[in-house]
Amino acid sequence: MYDVLVTGSIVYTGSEIIRDGYVYIKGGRIRDVGEQPVPEDYTFATLVLGGPHRIVVPGLAVVADAAAYPIRYSRPSVRDRIKYYKNAPRRLRVYSALLGVYELHMKGATTVFIEEVEPDVVVDVASMAGGRYGVAFPACVEERKAPFPVVRVSEADCVGEASLEAGEVPYLAGLGVYDLARVGGRIWEANFRLREASGVSSGRIEAGEVAEIAVFDARMPPIALLDLYPERAPLAPLMGARVESLIVGDEVLIDGGQHLNIGIKHISEARESAERYLEGRGQ
């Protein structure tokens, strides 16, 4: 059972901002959070991440149409996406979803509710990409049994019995790119609303919680000097910066800005599968 020490100029716990803080993780759970200096016992951690001029925030929970990546640039409606989920090969949807998950991980998401009609797609993605997952069923389709937390999301063109309205949560669907800024300054409120409604962990950086942590580097643009503005630092995920480190439970998914599970082989498979599918549709 290895341990991880994360330090930063700013640690946003989800409820308070700590200047020059640290987070100590052991066995995938947060054991301690506080102000530096770091207790001597923690300095011998198996892995040390972060450092000066880093911004440490909770990992975000989002809903995304990751499996619909090949048709995203046509800005499909929810009805168009449902048709795609029902007709596109499962392998294509799995590898396409890996692209979406990669993009979201790089922006600080740690729990991804993948919009789908077939939960097994999400099972395959979880086994390959790592991280935490749920299934988001559009409210106008039948819910199926899933081994993950489930939410039902309704939109104007897809109504039905739903646990959440699209506007209540970080719902990134029908877009050309997963722009977290679209959610705006309510990103944290929406994140915690999704977590509460789905029953997943709180996501806060607090002792006893499962570790879901994103680290951003404030030494370089687009968030250079952001650590000098503590009250604005929690909005780092909205500013287009890529994550330097991403921790989910006992997994380090991103280290040094590189995803450790999703690589070029997955991206190549997604492209080849998408090309075959789009050619078959005459595009």
C-alpha positions as CSV (number, residue, x, y, z in Angstrom):
1,M,0.0,0.0,0.0
2,Y,1.9,3.0,-1.3
3,D,1.5,6.6,-0.2
4,V,1.5,9.9,-2.1
5,L,2.3,13.4,-1.0
6,V,0.9,16.3,-3.0
7,T,2.0,19.9,-2.3
8,G,1.0,23.2,-3.9
9,S,0.9,27.0,-3.5
10,I,-2.9,26.7,-3.4
11,V,-4.9,23.7,-2.2
12,Y,-8.7,24.1,-2.8
13,T,-10.5,21.5,-0.8
14,G,-13.9,22.1,-2.2
15,S,-14.9,24.3,0.8
16,E,-11.8,26.3,1.7
17,I,-8.5,27.6,0.2
18,I,-5.2,26.7,1.9
19,R,-2.1,28.6,1.0
20,D,1.1,26.5,0.7
21,G,-0.8,23.4,1.5
22,Y,-0.2,19.6,1.3
23,V,-2.4,16.5,0.8
24,Y,-1.2,13.1,2.1
25,I,-2.8,10.0,0.5
26,K,-2.4,6.4,1.6
27,G,-4.1,3.4,0.2
28,G,-6.1,5.6,-2.2
29,R,-7.7,7.7,0.6
30,I,-6.8,11.1,1.9
31,R,-5.3,10.8,5.3
32,D,-4.3,14.4,6.0
33,V,-4.6,17.9,4.6
34,G,-3.0,21.0,6.0
35,E,-0.6,23.9,5.7
36,Q,3.1,23.4,5.0
37,P,5.6,22.6,6.4
38,V,4.8,19.0,5.7
39,P,5.1,16.6,8.7
40,E,8.4,14.8,8.5
41,D,6.8,11.3,8.3
42,Y,5.0,12.3,5.0
43,T,8.2,13.5,3.3
44,F,9.2,9.8,2.8
45,A,6.1,9.1,0.7
46,T,6.5,6.7,-2.2
47,L,5.5,9.4,-4.7
48,V,5.8,13.1,-4.4
49,L,3.8,15.3,-6.8
50,G,3.0,19.0,-7.2
51,G,5.4,21.6,-5.8
52,P,5.7,25.4,-5.7
53,H,3.3,27.3,-8.0
54,R,0.9,24.4,-8.3
55,I,-2.8,24.6,-7.9
56,V,-4.4,21.5,-6.3
57,V,-8.1,21.0,-6.6
58,P,-10.7,18.2,-6.3
59,G,-11.2,16.1,-9.4
60,L,-14.4,17.0,-11.2
61,A,-17.4,14.8,-11.9
62,V,-19.0,15.4,-15.3
63,V,-21.5,13.9,-17.7
64,A,-20.2,13.6,-21.2
65,D,-21.1,12.0,-24.6
66,A,-17.7,10.5,-24.8
67,A,-18.8,7.5,-26.9
68,A,-20.1,9.8,-29.6
69,Y,-16.7,11.3,-30.3
70,P,-16.7,10.5,-34.0
71,I,-19.9,12.6,-34.7
72,R,-19.1,15.4,-32.2
73,Y,-18.1,18.0,-34.8
74,S,-21.6,17.9,-36.4
75,R,-22.9,19.0,-32.9
76,P,-25.5,16.2,-32.7
77,S,-28.7,16.5,-30.8
78,V,-29.4,14.0,-28.0
79,R,-31.7,12.2,-30.4
80,D,-28.9,11.9,-33.0
81,R,-26.6,10.6,-30.3
82,I,-29.0,8.0,-29.2
83,K,-29.4,6.8,-32.7
84,Y,-25.6,6.5,-33.0
85,Y,-25.3,4.6,-29.7
86,K,-27.9,2.1,-30.9
87,N,-26.3,1.6,-34.4
88,A,-22.6,2.1,-34.1
89,P,-20.4,-1.0,-33.3
90,R,-19.6,-1.4,-29.6
91,R,-15.8,-1.5,-30.3
92,L,-16.1,1.9,-32.0
93,R,-18.0,3.4,-29.1
94,V,-15.5,2.0,-26.6
95,Y,-12.4,3.4,-28.3
96,S,-14.2,6.7,-29.1
97,A,-15.0,7.0,-25.4
98,L,-11.4,6.6,-24.6
99,L,-10.7,9.8,-26.6
100,G,-13.3,11.7,-24.7
101,V,-12.1,10.4,-21.3
102,Y,-8.5,11.4,-22.2
103,E,-9.7,14.9,-23.0
104,L,-11.7,15.1,-19.8
105,H,-8.9,13.7,-17.6
106,M,-6.5,16.2,-19.1
107,K,-8.9,19.0,-17.9
108,G,-9.3,17.7,-14.4
109,A,-12.2,15.3,-14.5
110,T,-11.8,12.2,-12.4
111,T,-15.4,10.8,-12.4
112,V,-17.0,10.6,-15.8
113,F,-20.6,9.7,-16.3
114,I,-20.6,8.5,-19.9
115,E,-23.8,9.1,-21.8
116,E,-24.8,5.7,-23.3
117,V,-27.6,3.2,-23.8
118,E,-25.3,0.2,-23.2
119,P,-23.6,0.0,-19.8
120,D,-21.1,-2.6,-21.0
121,V,-19.4,0.2,-23.1
122,V,-18.6,2.0,-19.8
123,V,-17.3,-1.2,-18.3
124,D,-14.8,-1.6,-21.1
125,V,-13.7,2.0,-20.9
126,A,-13.1,1.8,-17.1
127,S,-11.0,-1.3,-17.5
128,M,-8.7,0.4,-20.0
129,A,-8.5,4.0,-18.9
130,G,-8.7,3.9,-15.2
131,G,-10.5,6.5,-13.1
132,R,-14.1,6.5,-11.8
133,Y,-17.3,6.1,-13.9
134,G,-21.0,6.2,-14.0
135,V,-23.6,5.8,-16.7
136,A,-25.8,8.7,-17.9
137,F,-29.0,7.5,-19.5
138,P,-30.9,10.0,-21.6
139,A,-34.3,10.4,-20.0
140,C,-36.1,9.4,-23.2
141,V,-34.5,5.9,-23.3
142,E,-35.0,2.9,-21.1
143,E,-32.7,2.6,-18.2
144,R,-30.7,-0.7,-18.0
145,K,-29.0,-2.3,-15.1
146,A,-25.4,-1.1,-14.7
147,P,-22.5,-1.9,-12.4
148,F,-21.8,1.8,-11.9
149,P,-23.7,4.7,-10.4
150,V,-26.5,5.9,-12.7
151,V,-28.1,9.2,-13.5
152,R,-30.9,10.0,-15.9
153,V,-30.5,13.4,-17.6
154,S,-33.3,15.2,-19.4
155,E,-33.0,17.9,-22.1
156,A,-35.6,19.9,-24.1
157,D,-35.6,17.2,-26.9
158,C,-35.3,14.2,-24.6
159,V,-37.8,14.3,-21.7
160,G,-38.9,11.6,-19.3
161,E,-38.4,10.5,-15.7
162,A,-35.1,12.0,-14.8
163,S,-32.9,12.4,-11.7
164,L,-31.3,15.5,-13.1
165,E,-31.9,18.3,-15.6
166,A,-29.1,19.0,-18.1
167,G,-28.6,22.5,-16.6
168,E,-28.0,21.2,-13.1
169,V,-24.8,19.4,-13.7
170,P,-21.6,19.7,-15.8
171,Y,-23.3,18.2,-18.9
172,L,-20.8,18.2,-21.8
173,A,-22.7,16.8,-24.8
174,G,-23.5,17.9,-28.3
175,L,-20.4,20.0,-28.3
176,G,-17.3,20.2,-30.6
177,V,-15.0,20.3,-27.7
178,Y,-15.4,19.6,-23.9
179,D,-15.2,23.3,-22.8
180,L,-15.6,23.4,-19.1
181,A,-15.9,27.2,-19.3
182,R,-19.3,26.5,-20.8
183,V,-20.4,25.5,-17.3
184,G,-19.0,28.7,-15.9
185,G,-18.4,29.8,-12.4
186,R,-20.9,27.3,-11.0
187,I,-18.6,24.4,-12.0
188,W,-18.1,23.4,-8.4
189,E,-21.7,23.7,-7.4
190,A,-22.7,21.6,-10.4
191,N,-19.9,19.0,-9.7
192,F,-21.1,18.5,-6.1
193,R,-24.8,18.4,-7.2
194,L,-23.9,15.5,-9.6
195,R,-22.0,13.6,-6.9
196,E,-24.8,14.0,-4.4
197,A,-27.5,12.9,-6.9
198,S,-25.6,9.9,-8.0
199,G,-24.3,8.7,-4.6
200,V,-20.6,8.8,-5.6
201,S,-18.0,10.1,-3.1
202,S,-18.0,13.7,-2.2
203,G,-14.8,14.4,-4.2
204,R,-13.7,16.9,-1.6
205,I,-10.1,17.0,-0.4
206,E,-10.8,16.0,3.1
207,A,-9.4,13.3,5.4
208,G,-11.2,10.0,4.9
209,E,-12.4,10.7,1.4
210,V,-11.3,8.7,-1.7
211,A,-8.6,10.6,-3.4
212,E,-9.7,12.5,-6.5
213,I,-7.2,15.2,-7.1
214,A,-6.0,17.3,-10.0
215,V,-2.8,19.4,-10.0
216,F,-2.3,22.3,-12.4
217,D,1.0,24.1,-13.1
218,A,0.6,27.9,-12.6
219,R,4.2,28.6,-13.8
220,M,3.2,28.6,-17.4
221,P,0.3,30.0,-19.5
222,P,-2.6,29.9,-19.8
223,I,-2.7,30.0,-16.0
224,A,0.7,31.6,-15.2
225,L,0.6,33.6,-12.0
226,L,-2.9,32.3,-11.1
227,D,-1.5,31.0,-7.8
228,L,-1.1,34.7,-6.8
229,Y,-4.9,35.1,-6.8
230,P,-6.1,32.5,-4.2
231,E,-9.8,33.4,-4.6
232,R,-9.6,32.7,-8.4
233,A,-7.4,29.6,-8.2
234,P,-10.3,27.2,-7.9
235,L,-11.4,28.2,-11.4
236,A,-8.2,26.8,-13.0
237,P,-10.1,23.9,-14.7
238,L,-12.1,26.6,-16.6
239,M,-9.1,28.3,-18.1
240,G,-7.9,25.8,-20.7
241,A,-4.9,24.5,-18.7
242,R,-3.9,20.9,-19.0
243,V,-3.5,18.8,-15.9
244,E,0.0,18.1,-14.7
245,S,-1.0,15.3,-12.3
246,L,-4.2,13.4,-11.8
247,I,-4.9,11.0,-8.9
248,V,-7.9,8.8,-8.6
249,G,-8.0,6.5,-5.6
250,D,-4.7,4.5,-5.6
251,E,-4.1,5.2,-9.3
252,V,-2.0,8.0,-10.8
253,L,-3.6,8.5,-14.2
254,I,-1.5,11.5,-15.3
255,D,2.1,12.2,-14.4
256,G,4.2,15.0,-15.8
257,G,1.3,15.9,-18.1
258,Q,1.3,12.4,-19.7
259,H,-1.6,10.0,-19.5
260,L,-0.3,6.7,-18.2
261,N,-3.1,4.5,-19.5
262,I,-4.4,6.0,-22.7
263,G,-1.8,6.1,-25.5
264,I,-1.2,6.3,-29.2
265,K,-2.4,2.7,-29.8
266,H,-5.8,3.6,-28.4
267,I,-6.0,6.8,-30.4
268,S,-5.0,4.9,-33.6
269,E,-7.7,2.3,-33.0
270,A,-10.3,5.0,-32.5
271,R,-9.3,6.7,-35.7
272,E,-9.4,3.5,-37.8
273,S,-12.7,2.5,-36.4
274,A,-14.2,5.9,-36.9
275,E,-13.0,6.1,-40.5
276,R,-14.6,2.8,-41.3
277,Y,-17.9,3.9,-39.7
278,L,-18.0,7.3,-41.3
279,E,-17.1,5.8,-44.8
280,G,-20.0,3.4,-44.4
281,R,-22.3,6.3,-43.8
282,G,-21.1,8.1,-46.9
283,Q,-19.2,10.8,-45.1
